[in-house]
């Protein structure tokens, strides 16, 4: 049944610049706001300093000591998450995901690695969606193979691990229809080992990972060489054209052809900036700025920093939607450095150089996005824009989600082709709408929404006849 437009709402006018004239209405979920308020900078600092106290968390370091090395660190992370799980009423399970990493360029002997997972099971048995948030708990100094030096790794990446752990503590006490996995992984500095194993497991076991949030280097607010002090901006890196790595990742020929066809369709329809990861990044900007004061999400149209990588890449290589959070200005005197002082400059990733109020903001941003997504209906299915005739308007069609609760309605998102952010939202209750805006001149997407205003990820339409 075809439904015309019911209501036109201005999109929350975040990041539209001085030219934006529409009024902004910020509608917060009281429960999500309460969770954000519970995120503690003191807890985050305590986690970072505890991780630093293990002296080294190098992936190749000692695993037998109870006080030093990566083995002691991962055991402590697991024990802390088990304390959080005790408040979940049995809904959270904490486990090691252990595997043996073979010899490689940065692994000099077969090494047992352990991802730490706290799995908060969704309450809706018909909803298979999974959301993953992660930081890496290994650390390094100048020589990545030096497993015996003091390697504090306070910002890279005890900060990201603290984000995952602290929001795990807060969210364990709540219930969500979809499942959330709070993760801490090793082996990032040796070649994304922990996340690669986790992403492959998710693909092999057919997990329905709807989004993955990677927090890596999210604790510093001072730019080393530009001398900028910035605690109000957070970068989100997202890839444009989705990653395909079929030959190296076990993708069969049929899956590879389908993935290539999807990319070709995306490019043919002008969707280079509307990949699933880009839609997630826009979603993060709107949602996080709704809940976290004095935080401006900066969308960076790159998979990662220039010629660098992170654990979200592992999930992208398996076909999942993933992004990376990173501080705005990095201080390279405190990254991958041996501890020393030269010409009055202190080198090394020490806890006194972290900004814990800033990490608190990052954690609240992650929490708001995860809570909103895990509370929302699943995204609409088979979203398409009709091409049966040449017109100056746009007809969109879609189907209700195949799982989980029924949406109260849908948002049609619209923006000009030169604009990075969605500009308007049209609310409808049916599964088809015709807008008096040309598909030649605007981009569109469709997202599900429930009665409380929780939105799914936006889905960019494919052409249909």
Secondary structure, 3 states (H helix, E strand, C coil): CCCCCCEEEECCCCCCCCCCCCCCCCCCCHHHHHHHHHCCHHHHHHHHHHHHCCCECCCCCCCCCCCCHHHHHHHHHHHHHHHHHCCCCCCEEEEEEEEEECCECCECCCEEEEEEEEEECCCCCCCCEEEEEEEECCCCCCCCCCCCCCECCHHHHHHHHHHHHHHHHHHCCCCCCCEEEEEEECCCCCCCHHHHHHHHHHHHCCCEEEEEEEECCCCCCECCCCCCECCCEEEEECCCCCCCCHHHHCCCHHHHHHHHHHHHHHHHCCCCCCCHHHHHHHHHHHHHHHHCCCCEEEEECCCCCCCCCCHHHHHHHCCCCEEEEEECCCCHHHCCCCCEEECCEEECCCHHHCCHHHHHHHHHHHHHHHHHHHHCCCCCEEEEEECCCCCCCEEEEEECCCCCCCCCEEEEEEEECCCCCCCEEEEECCCEEEECCCCCCEEEEEEEECCCCCECCCEECEEEC
